[in-house]
Amino acid sequence: MKNVEVCLTFDLDAESAQIRREDEPVKVSKGQFAIQRGVPRILELLEKYNIKGTFFVCGWVVDKYPGTIATIRDAGHEIGAHGYLHEELDKLEFNEEVVIHEHTDKLLEELDISVKGFRAPYWKLSKNTLTIIAEMGYRYDSSFMDEDRPYIYSVPESPRNLVEFPVEWFMDDWILFETHQKSPTEVFDIWKSQFDALMEMEDLKDGKKVYTLTCHPSCIGHAYRITVLDRLIRYMKSKQARFHMMYDLAVDYLL
């Protein structure tokens, strides 16, 4: 069997970055699309195929839209942390960063969400980030680009290990749709080609072939784009792909 394990992940920033930058109203409204249309369409699509996804959520979004976060939680999806105001963590002092992680964690705890995973905003880590989250009890990260399979990461200055789920720019909807303005056909072909290649890759063992897709509700949630994700899911299911929340796969690596 040439099985591929699939993690569908969603970075729920909403308008947090625009608020931090004090952007003008139209830019702020673009982030708000995530709440108005993006998340509902994603949840409907995942329910259609009985798939559980992983949502990385900024603490500010939890504060601003607790009802949306509760809806994601109640649908059975995993929720991980993604900074507070979508900060560039590499520009923060140690104590500043600790406050951000602890505050976001506390906000999610208040919604009965136990956070196990983290993804860095902009995929920018400071030299302290993984040590901080490991000491907080997180079990995995999804920010590096050094591999195409998950692996155990030995955290500096900590007795704890994390499972790392690597990412890539071409597996990010924002880069393809927003930055490069690629067509739906081009995006589907890129994502499908990566899936097909993982299936056939002989240096990856079954069980270690993990396809991680990063999407943003404010991007993939647009009508013509959500149909690309729908088509991709149907294709992967036809190839017997297995869909997972990230922490469920992380447990297998930690055992």
N, C-alpha and C positions, 0 to 999 in steps of 0.2 A: 504494500500500500504506500502511495506517495502522499501521505497526509500532511496538510499544512494547518497549523493552529493560527487562528486569526484573532487579533485584538483590535476592535473598533474603538478608537479613543476620540474624545471631544474636549477641546480646550474652551471652557466657558469663561471668557473674559468679559463679555458684554461690553459696556462702555467704560470699564475700569481704567484702561490706559489713557483714554481720552480725558477722563476726569483728572487723572494725575497730571497730565500735560496742560490742563486748562484749555482744551481745544474749543473751537467755536461750535455752535449748536448742530450744524449739519454733520460734522464728524462725530459728535456725540450720538446723534440719532442713528448712525450706521451701526454703532455697537449695540444700541437698543433693539435693533432688528433681531438679535439673538434671542431675546426674551419674548418679543411679540410673535415671531414666526419660526425662527430657527429651531429652538428647543421643542416646541410642539410637533413640528414636522419630523424631527429626528426620533422623538419618542414614538410617534405613530408608525414610522418605518421599522423601528426595532421591534415593536409589538407585532407588526405584520409578519415578521419572520421568526418570532420567538427568540430574539437575540438579546443578551445582556451586554451592555457596553460599559466603558469606564469614562467618567467625566472628571476632568481636572478643573477645579473651580477656584477662582480668586476670592479671597476673604471678603473684599468689598462687595462682590456680587451676592455672597451669602447674606451680608448685612442689608443690602438693598432689596433683594428679591428672595426672601426666605421661602415664600410659597412655591416658587419655581424649583428651588433646591429640594424642598420636601416632595414635590411631585416626582422628580427624578429618583429620589430615595425610595418612595413608595412603589415605584414601578420596578424596583429590585435591581437597579443599576448601581455599580460601584462609584463612589465619589472620592477623588483624591485632591490634594492641595496644589495650588498654582500661584503662590504668592498672595499678597493682599491687594495691591493696586497695580498688578502686572509690572512690578519693579524690575529694573536691571540689577540683579543681585550682585554682579561683579563690581558695582560702584558703591556698595554699602559697607560701612564698618561692621565689625563682628556683632556688636551689641544691637545695632540697628536691625540687622538681619534676624537675630534671635527673636526680637520683638515681633517682627512680621510673621514668622513661622508660628510662634506660640499663639499670637492673636487669631490667625486664620484657623489654627487647630481648635482653639477654644470655641470659636463661632460654629464650627461644624459639630463639635461635641454637643453644643446646646440644641442641635437638631437631631441628636441621637445618632450621629455619624462618626464611626471610629475610622480615622484616616490611616491607611497603610501605605499609600504611595504618593509620589511627588513628581511633578514635571516643572522644570524651570521656565519662567516666562522668557520668551525670545530664545529659549534653549541657551541661556547664559547662566552659568554657575559661578559662584565665588569660590575661593579656595576653602571656604568654611562650610559651604552649603550642605554637603553630604554628611559631614561630621555632625552638624546640628540636627538634621532630620533623623539620622541614625540614633542619636542619643535621645531623641523624642519618641523612639519606638517604631518609626516607619520601617517598612520591610523592603521597599523597592523604589527605584528612580527610573525615569524615562527621559533622558536629556542628552546622552552622549551619542557620538556618531562613529565610534571606532570599530564596530562589529555589525554583522547582520543576523546575529542570533543573541538571545539573552545569555548573561553570564553572571557569575558571582563577583561582586566588586568589594575588595578589601578596603574598608573606610579608614583613612588616616586618623591617627590619634583616637581610635575607638576600637573596642573589642568586637564590635558588631560588624556584620556583613550586610550588604544590600544586594538584591538582584537588580541588574541593570537591563532595561529593555531599550536597546538602541533605536534611534530615530533617523530620519533623513529628510532633506528638503524636498526631494521629488515625491515623497510620501506625505506631503503636507498640502492640504487643499488651498491654503492661503497663498502659498508661493505660486502654484500653478494657475489658479483662477484669478487672484487679485493682482499679484506682482507681474506675472507674465501674460495674463489675459488669454490663456489657452482655451481652445474650444472644448466642449463636452467630449467629443470623439477623441481628441488628443489626450485629455486627462484619463478617460477610461482606458485607452490603449497603454498608457504608462503604468497605471495601477494594475491592470490585467497582466502586462508583461512581467512585472515583478513577481506577481503571484505564480505565474506559469514557470518562471525561472526557479523560484524556490522549490516548487514541486519536483523539478528535474535535477536540482543541484546535488551532486554526489558527495560533496564535502560537508553536507548537512544531514544529520541523521533524522529519521522520523521522530517526532516529539520535540525536536530542536528547531524545526522549521517554523518560525513564528513571524507572521505577517502583521506588522504594526502600522495602522493607518491613523494619521492625525488629521482631524477635521475641526473646524470652528463653526458653531451654530450661526454666527453672523455671516459666514461665507457659504458653507454647504447648504444652509437652509433655504437659499433662493430656489425658486421653482425649477428652473432648468438644471440646477446643480444637484438637487436632491435626487433627481431621476438618474443621475450618473451613479450615485451610491446605491440606489435601488438595483440598477442593472448589474453593478459589480457584485453585490450580495447574491443575487440570483445566480450569477456565473460561478462564484466560489462555492455556493451550496451544491451546484451541479457537479462539482469536482470533489464532493465529500469533505469540504473544509469544515473544521470544528471551531466554533466561536467561543471565546472566553472573556471574562473580566480579568484584568491584569493580575490582581492579587491571587486569584485561583491558580494561575500558571506559576506565579512567584513561589507559592507554597511548594510546588513540585521541585523547584530548584533548591529550596532551603532545606528540604528533608534529607 
